[in-house]
């Protein structure tokens, strides 16, 4: 063996990245871009974000497919998803707590 084992450099964030979801905040809410992630990565990342912010939504999801497994999980925690306009080939969802 030659030298110590070093951890790999972190993957770059953004669309098409197979390693992590990109997040940012703007006037629409908290965004998470899970395009390019292999299942169950998108589901895990989205639910993790939703749970971490509690009722502090909305969350805008940028996905490359319809996340059918996400909807029942959101319903269990009192959230809903509405499809909104996005880029061509993108599934964009607005997630928010279900109104009382």
MARGU-681624 format. One line per 5 residues: their letters; for each residue x, y, z of N, C-alpha, C, O. Coordinates in Angstrom, 3 decimals. Atoms other than C-alpha are relative to their C-alpha. Layout:
BEGIN
a	X,Y,Z,X,Y,Z,X,Y,Z,X,Y,Z | ...
# end
This chain:
BEGIN
xxxxx	0.846,-1.181,0.000,0.000,0.000,0.000,0.882,1.232,0.000,1.959,1.240,0.597 | -0.789,-1.220,0.070,1.213,3.476,-0.736,-0.777,1.165,0.581,-1.670,1.695,-0.080 | 0.593,-1.188,-0.612,0.159,6.240,1.671,-1.357,-0.259,0.620,-1.942,-1.331,0.463 | 1.297,0.124,-0.677,-2.987,6.872,3.683,-1.157,0.051,-0.988,-1.043,0.601,-2.083 | 1.221,-0.069,0.803,-6.468,6.410,2.303,-0.671,1.324,0.297,-0.870,1.684,1.458
xxxxx	0.641,-1.308,-0.152,-8.127,9.761,1.709,-1.434,-0.088,-0.496,-1.720,-0.793,-1.464 | 1.388,0.004,0.483,-11.854,10.385,1.395,-0.085,0.685,-1.352,0.690,1.592,-1.657 | 0.217,-0.615,1.308,-13.101,11.241,-2.063,-0.505,1.417,0.173,-1.160,1.738,1.165 | 0.494,-1.380,-0.020,-13.795,14.884,-2.838,-1.511,-0.021,-0.138,-2.056,-0.883,-0.828 | 1.458,-0.030,0.127,-17.455,15.836,-2.451,-0.416,0.254,-1.438,0.262,0.971,-2.174
xxxxx	0.522,-0.196,1.348,-19.509,15.695,-5.630,-0.551,1.404,-0.141,-1.037,1.991,0.826 | 0.571,-1.322,0.272,-20.555,18.954,-7.237,-1.510,-0.093,0.040,-2.079,-1.113,-0.348 | 1.454,-0.020,-0.084,-24.172,19.926,-6.652,-0.577,0.436,-1.326,0.091,1.081,-2.134 | 0.695,-0.519,1.159,-26.709,20.514,-9.351,-0.667,-1.096,-0.804,-0.584,-2.279,-0.474 | 0.729,0.890,0.861,-28.757,18.944,-12.064,0.936,-1.014,-0.645,2.042,-0.670,-1.061
xxxxx	-0.793,1.030,0.622,-27.470,15.659,-13.412,1.013,-0.623,0.932,1.761,-1.508,0.514 | -0.952,0.527,-0.966,-25.454,14.935,-10.279,-0.583,-1.253,0.623,-1.718,-1.255,1.100 | 0.493,1.263,-0.537,-25.743,11.357,-9.129,0.208,-0.118,1.500,-0.150,-1.145,2.076 | -0.350,0.152,-1.396,-24.615,12.108,-5.569,-0.793,0.803,1.001,-0.980,0.335,2.124 | 0.666,-0.829,-0.999,-26.548,14.917,-3.907,-1.027,0.922,-0.639,-1.008,1.172,-1.844
xxxxx	1.035,-0.924,0.451,-29.504,17.258,-4.153,0.459,1.430,0.255,1.040,1.721,1.300 | -0.329,-1.416,-0.149,-28.971,20.982,-4.686,-1.182,0.698,0.657,-2.333,0.422,0.321 | 1.059,-0.745,-0.690,-30.933,23.330,-2.400,0.310,1.485,-0.024,1.471,1.892,0.028 | -0.130,-1.445,-0.096,-31.547,27.069,-2.409,-1.340,0.601,0.402,-2.373,-0.068,0.353 | 1.194,-0.723,-0.455,-34.053,29.651,-1.159,-0.208,1.194,-0.918,0.755,1.854,-1.306
xxxxx	0.340,-1.233,0.699,-35.862,32.362,-3.128,-1.416,0.404,0.407,-1.967,-0.145,1.361 | 1.324,-0.519,-0.364,-39.188,34.235,-3.071,-1.092,-1.073,-0.069,-2.103,-0.958,0.624 | 0.995,1.076,0.103,-41.088,31.039,-4.069,0.047,-0.948,1.186,-0.947,-1.605,1.495 | -0.167,0.925,-1.117,-39.742,29.090,-1.104,1.346,-0.686,-0.050,2.285,-0.201,-0.682 | -1.222,0.808,-0.041,-37.091,26.475,-0.447,-0.032,-0.956,-1.189,-1.008,-1.686,-1.365
xxxxx	-0.074,0.865,1.175,-36.004,24.646,-3.625,0.917,-1.185,0.277,1.905,-1.073,1.003 | -0.877,1.171,-0.017,-34.562,21.150,-3.927,-0.018,-0.614,-1.396,-1.080,-0.925,-1.934 | -0.153,0.562,1.338,-33.245,19.803,-7.238,0.548,-1.415,0.141,1.706,-1.610,0.509 | -0.389,1.402,-0.142,-33.150,16.007,-7.250,0.166,-0.683,-1.355,0.263,-1.908,-1.429 | -0.173,0.586,1.329,-32.779,15.532,-11.008,1.343,-0.723,-0.074,2.366,-0.221,0.392
xxxxx	-1.214,0.780,0.172,-30.253,12.861,-11.839,0.319,-0.945,1.141,1.220,-1.775,1.021 | -0.240,0.913,-1.120,-30.416,11.113,-8.470,-0.697,-1.336,-0.256,-1.820,-1.370,-0.760 | 0.597,1.330,0.127,-31.046,7.361,-8.508,-0.923,-0.257,1.190,-0.641,0.185,2.303 | 0.873,0.356,-1.113,-33.952,6.028,-6.440,0.759,-0.815,1.042,1.641,-1.592,0.676 | 1.023,-0.841,-0.620,-34.521,6.202,-3.522,0.512,1.384,0.385,-0.110,2.059,1.206
xxxxx	-0.605,-1.281,-0.359,-32.283,9.306,-3.351,-0.943,1.187,-0.009,-0.984,1.935,0.968 | 0.911,-1.146,0.004,-34.913,11.842,-4.456,-1.023,-0.043,1.133,-1.260,0.969,1.793 | 1.000,0.145,-1.062,-37.537,10.499,-2.035,0.605,0.307,1.362,0.017,1.040,2.158 | -0.670,-0.210,-1.287,-35.100,10.462,0.879,0.354,1.472,0.189,0.136,2.027,1.266 | -0.405,-1.403,-0.102,-33.795,13.977,0.130,-1.201,0.920,0.206,-1.160,1.824,1.040
xxxxx	1.193,-0.851,-0.100,-37.257,15.516,-0.326,-0.645,-0.143,1.375,-0.948,0.859,2.023 | 0.628,0.203,-1.309,-38.743,13.941,2.806,0.874,0.532,1.123,0.358,1.067,2.105 | -0.906,-0.548,-1.009,-35.668,14.885,4.813,-0.131,1.504,0.113,-0.158,2.049,1.216 | 0.152,-1.455,-0.014,-36.034,18.524,3.790,-1.349,0.392,0.595,-1.417,1.271,1.454 | 1.346,-0.326,-0.499,-39.797,18.597,4.431,-0.073,-0.182,1.514,-0.605,0.672,2.223
xxxxx	0.038,0.251,-1.447,-39.377,17.061,7.876,0.852,1.002,0.764,0.510,1.368,1.889 | -0.889,-0.931,-0.703,-36.535,19.445,8.753,-0.593,1.395,0.133,-0.252,2.125,1.064 | 0.566,-1.352,-0.078,-38.581,22.576,8.041,-1.380,0.021,0.643,-1.929,1.097,0.883 | 1.305,0.042,-0.665,-41.832,21.393,9.631,-1.067,0.695,-0.811,-1.282,0.364,-1.977 | 1.055,-0.750,0.689,-44.626,23.802,8.742,0.548,1.232,-0.702,-0.220,2.124,-1.063
xxxxx	-0.622,-1.179,0.600,-42.157,26.281,7.241,0.046,0.001,-1.507,0.895,0.680,-2.084 | 0.023,0.107,1.466,-43.014,25.438,3.598,-0.262,1.326,-0.648,-0.381,2.321,0.067 | 0.053,1.120,0.929,-43.425,25.727,0.737,1.389,-0.482,-0.435,2.403,0.185,-0.229 | -1.206,0.573,0.593,-40.835,23.486,-0.899,-0.285,-0.182,-1.485,-1.321,-0.731,-1.860 | 0.112,0.179,1.444,-40.319,23.582,-4.669,0.959,-1.119,-0.397,2.167,-1.020,-0.184
xxxxx	-0.792,1.163,0.400,-39.121,20.234,-6.048,0.240,0.049,-1.501,-0.688,0.265,-2.280 | -0.390,0.107,1.408,-37.245,19.975,-9.356,0.394,-1.462,-0.223,1.395,-1.933,0.317 | -0.162,1.451,0.156,-37.487,16.351,-10.535,0.002,-0.330,-1.489,-0.496,0.448,-2.303 | 0.030,0.402,1.404,-36.953,14.465,-13.782,-1.067,-1.058,-0.289,-1.179,-1.536,-1.418 | 1.109,0.940,0.192,-39.910,12.103,-13.247,-1.066,0.255,1.075,-0.810,0.919,2.080
xxxxx	1.082,-0.161,-0.970,-43.251,11.977,-11.439,0.288,-0.891,1.209,0.332,-2.113,1.068 | -0.374,0.784,-1.185,-42.392,10.887,-7.860,-1.207,-0.641,0.686,-1.614,-0.213,1.766 | 1.241,0.627,-0.483,-45.405,8.602,-7.319,0.098,-0.520,1.435,-0.894,-0.504,2.164 | -0.170,0.516,-1.365,-43.969,7.110,-4.110,0.001,1.127,1.035,-0.192,0.874,2.225 | -0.062,-1.141,-0.912,-43.692,10.608,-2.604,-1.376,0.383,0.543,-1.499,0.746,1.713
xxxxx	1.312,-0.531,-0.373,-47.411,11.445,-2.523,-0.598,-0.637,1.257,-1.068,0.098,2.125 | 0.545,0.562,-1.245,-48.559,8.922,0.117,0.847,0.336,1.226,0.321,0.474,2.330 | -0.878,-0.382,-1.114,-45.529,9.772,2.260,-0.318,1.419,0.466,-0.352,1.688,1.666 | 0.364,-1.375,-0.354,-46.444,13.470,2.132,-1.336,0.028,0.736,-1.483,0.732,1.735 | 1.325,0.028,-0.633,-50.077,12.707,3.008,0.095,-0.457,1.454,-0.626,0.049,2.314
xxxxx	-0.163,0.500,-1.373,-48.937,10.801,6.109,0.481,1.075,0.966,0.166,1.030,2.155 | -0.534,-1.052,-0.878,-47.160,13.894,7.444,-0.746,1.326,-0.164,-0.303,2.363,0.330 | 0.843,-1.185,0.105,-49.900,16.360,6.467,0.440,1.014,-1.038,0.163,2.206,-0.899 | -0.426,-0.872,1.092,-48.350,17.784,3.295,-0.673,-0.440,-1.294,-1.157,-1.567,-1.404 | 0.546,0.314,1.314,-49.591,17.939,-0.296,0.949,0.510,-1.081,1.806,1.356,-0.824
xxxxx	-0.818,-0.401,1.145,-47.992,18.321,-3.734,-0.908,0.474,-1.122,-1.938,-0.139,-1.401 | 0.718,-0.530,1.148,-49.228,20.426,-6.650,1.026,0.201,-1.110,2.075,0.806,-0.891 | -0.912,-0.189,1.128,-47.597,20.305,-10.080,-0.100,1.440,-0.486,-1.193,1.987,-0.634 | -0.066,-1.371,0.506,-46.461,23.723,-11.320,0.868,0.011,-1.253,1.566,-0.960,-1.545 | -0.786,-0.116,1.224,-44.856,24.962,-14.537,1.485,-0.072,0.298,1.969,0.498,1.276
xxxxx	-1.444,0.124,-0.115,-41.209,24.051,-14.987,0.630,0.017,-1.375,-0.027,0.319,-2.372 | -0.725,0.067,1.262,-38.579,23.674,-17.668,-0.480,-1.213,-0.798,-1.029,-2.149,-0.216 | 0.358,1.181,0.789,-39.219,21.280,-20.583,0.729,-1.242,0.528,1.931,-1.200,0.788 | -0.576,1.239,-0.492,-38.648,17.706,-19.411,0.144,-0.079,1.508,0.641,-1.074,2.035 | -0.107,-0.042,-1.462,-38.825,18.705,-15.747,-1.380,-0.179,0.623,-2.369,0.347,0.113
xxxxx	1.204,0.053,-0.831,-41.476,17.737,-13.201,0.283,0.920,1.178,1.181,0.659,1.979 | -0.189,-0.961,-1.092,-41.776,20.696,-10.831,-1.242,-0.038,0.878,-2.369,0.071,0.396 | 1.087,0.104,-0.972,-43.873,20.399,-7.689,0.151,1.052,1.080,1.261,1.404,1.480 | 0.027,-0.880,-1.169,-44.890,22.829,-4.973,-0.577,-0.822,1.141,-1.731,-1.248,1.092 | 0.428,0.745,-1.178,-45.086,21.044,-1.631,-0.306,0.978,1.118,0.420,1.951,1.319
xxxxx	0.371,-0.872,-1.119,-46.834,22.636,1.330,-0.861,-0.790,0.977,-1.488,-1.782,0.607 | 0.906,0.636,-0.957,-48.625,21.662,4.516,-1.445,0.128,-0.475,-1.825,1.145,-1.055 | 1.420,-0.038,0.351,-52.286,20.800,3.936,-0.662,1.057,0.871,-0.491,1.049,2.090 | 0.672,-1.029,-0.809,-54.391,23.816,4.994,-0.995,-0.628,0.974,-1.610,-1.655,0.686 | 0.950,0.487,-1.021,-56.477,23.338,8.137,-1.424,0.185,-0.439,-2.347,-0.168,0.295
# end
